[in-house]
Every structure is written in structure tokens, then in C-alpha cells.
């Protein structure tokens, strides 16, 4: 499968396949792209982000969801700034972790639970909605906003 910069839907039958789709997404990313992920717990958001990181040259075992720190930074061919807003209690926490500074840095920003940053998201972004189809099956809906 070839992933392009257009609205698309993909299906995955396993975590390995989800990671592979993430690796292919990494190939089309540009400096300062933001990807906002939505989906229920266990939908595969972190798995897809791990694939994106691998596609950027980051060792997969380094990529973990920053559930307690809100953001992790990884170095690859482009830096990857991985936010997880699941435990964010108040939108003001974005200010305290330097949200706006990350958006200006030359890297890729990925945000799990992106809907929690509503109102603070740039108009130009990629939205990915993850859906559970079965125990291992996932649907990956990619929407390009303002691009």
C-alpha cells in the first residue's frame, strides 16, 4: 500500500501491520506536521506512533506513551515530539509544558487524545481516528485538515 497526503482509510489486522502503516505515514511527513490521534483506550494509537517513530529512524523500543510526563522527545531524521493528553486535568498544563514552543520547533508533533487540546490545535494538521474492529483488527482514518 502507498500512503499519500490525502484523506484515506486503512485497515490493519495486527499490531505489526499497524506499526508498518505508521512507518509508511512517516515517509510523507514534513517538518512541523502535527498529527492528532483520537480513539478509545487500546485502539492502537501508541502502536501507530511507534511505527511513525521507526519510520523516522527512532528505535521502536524507545517509544513509549508519555502518560505521566505529557511529552516525550525522540531524535530521528526529524525530531518526534510525542504528547499524551489522557491524564491532562486542565488545558493550562499545555502552557506549562511549552506546547506553543513545540509547535514552532523543526520536528513532528504527535498528540494522543488530541481532542483534549481543542482550541489549541493548528488548522493545518493531520487527524487520525483509530477504531477497534476486532481483537487485533483496527481501522485507521486519516484526515488532512487545511493542508
Secondary structure by P-SEA (a helix, b strand, c coil): cccccccbbbbbccaaaaaaaaaaaaaaccccbbbbbbbcccccaaaaaaaaaaaacccccccccccccccccccccbbbbbbbcccccccccccccaaaaaaaccbbbbbccccccccccccbbbbbbbbbccccbbbbbbbbccc
